[in-house]
Amino acid sequence: MSDRVHFGIVAGETSGDILGVGLIDALRERYPEARFSGIGGAQMQRAGCESLAPIERLAVMGLVEPLGRLPELWAIKRRLERHFRDDRPALFIGLDAPDFNLRLAARLHRLGIATAHYVSPSVWAWRKRRIHGIARSIDLMLTLFPFETEIYRQHGVAVHCVGHPLADSISLGEQRCAARRELELAPDARVLALLPGSRTGEIRRMAPVFLAAASKAQQGHAELELLLPCADQAGRRIVEQLVAAGGFSGLRCKLLGESRLALAAADFAIVASGTATLEAMLLRCPMAVCYRLAPLTHALASRIVQVEHMAIPNLLAGKRLVAEYLQDEVNEANLLGEIENFLANPAPPEELLREFERQHRLLRRGASARAAAAIDELLRSRRRSAAAPPFS
């Protein structure tokens, strides 16, 4: 196969951009002259991906929230369809964002374009009937977690668990001392990280209660250091506005640009459910996990979601390792209780840390390289099938 292969690739938010740049680099190891087009963020664009729309326009979550954006999302989808029809890729790769990418993949698959999806949608938790549409439109599913593969095998979908790139990029060793030196924090400081999410809707729903609980704790524990990472300037502005308007008496909180540094330095974290909970686990940071949806989205989701846990560490372990709070449980009293408990018992249980390390080792598989190898085998298999003589 020529090195000048064209890959279509679409990411829908920052986490997809991070996955995408690792995959692009790994595919270039196999196809040095490969080109990439679709939608990517700053990192994918620096790696050479031609982005046809801003990645931020796809960053929408929930069952109800995307409805107001449907005209724009459909317009972007049609533009990508035309682009890939006129400049056909050897393979289309959807990076997460399943509601958008799986619909696009289904259309491209009907045009005879090979398709892969990187990051399994939560078919094991809700909307399980989606698996039938996925089986018709996806040639290869690349999952991050081992427990996600069986449902695809049952439905005849080629699937590879590649592990998680975060587990590859975060070392197994202790990182707290170095992180604290970088942030100019004392080695014996009591440090709490607050991660209310990366999307603006999440921040507006979660940050006020996170800040209220932390402010109350800091009033009684002046030594408590607070770190709050903001994924981008928009998120930072929202947090600054909330702090100014909230009247949090004497709040001392350091705003950072990177969640990893905050979690590496912290003794404990209050975290919105999502990839940040995995990052906290990999950095051996005990946590309480919060999940608060828009009311109508929650009303709909609560009827169809069938899963015992929402936090990634709990899903991986198959048991409750860290506390979880949902909807109205995400309140000042509950979060203050978690913070007070941490301050009274600052040393995390050794059993918890051992389980965090065990899960880290299970996920540390060289994800980008494994994903590229699986994609390469898919393309070679299709080439062999195309070259095989027909039966006489």
WOLINVEN-V30132 format. One record per backbone hydrogen bond with DSSP energy under -1.0 kcal/mol. NH is the residue of the N-H (numbers start at 1). CO is the residue of the C=O. If there is no record, write none. Layout:
BEGIN
nh=<NH/NH>
co=<CO/CO>
END
This chain:
BEGIN
nh=<5/7/8/9/10/11/17/18/19/20/21/22/23/24/25/26/27/28/31/34/35/37/38/39/45/46/47/48/49/50/52/57/58/60/67/69/70/73/74/75/76/77/78/79/80/81/82/83/84/85/86/87/90/92/93/94/95/96/101/102/104/105/106/107/108/109/110/112/113/116/117/118/119/123/125/126/130/131/132/134/135/136/137/138/139/141/142/143/148/149/153/154/156/157/160/162/164/168/169/170/179/180/181/182/183/184/185/189/192/193/194/195/203/204/205/206/207/210/211/212/213/214/215/216/217/218/219/221/224/225/227/228/230/236/237/238/239/240/241/242/243/244/245/246/251/254/256/262/263/264/265/266/267/268/269/270/271/272/273/277/279/280/281/282/283/284/285/288/289/290/291/298/299/300/301/302/303/304/305/306/315/316/317/318/319/321/325/327/329/330/331/335/336/337/338/339/340/341/342/343/344/345/353/354/355/356/357/358/359/360/361/362/363/365/370/371/372/373/374/375/376/377/378/379/380/381/382/383/384/385/386/387/388>
co=<3/35/91/37/93/39/13/14/15/16/17/18/19/20/21/22/23/24/27/31/5/7/50/9/41/42/43/45/44/36/38/54/55/58/64/66/67/69/70/71/72/73/74/75/76/77/78/79/80/81/82/83/6/114/8/116/10/118/97/98/100/101/102/103/104/105/106/109/108/92/140/94/142/121/122/122/127/128/129/130/131/132/133/134/115/158/117/160/145/146/149/150/153/152/141/143/363/164/165/166/175/176/177/178/179/181/180/186/225/268/227/270/199/200/201/202/203/206/207/208/209/210/211/212/213/214/215/217/221/190/192/254/256/232/233/234/235/236/237/238/239/240/241/242/248/226/228/258/259/260/261/262/191/191/286/193/288/195/290/274/275/276/277/278/279/281/280/269/323/271/325/294/295/296/297/298/300/301/301/125/311/312/313/314/314/319/289/291/326/327/329/331/332/333/334/335/336/337/338/339/340/341/349/350/351/352/353/354/355/356/357/358/359/363/366/367/368/369/370/371/372/373/374/375/376/377/378/379/380/381/382/383/384>
END
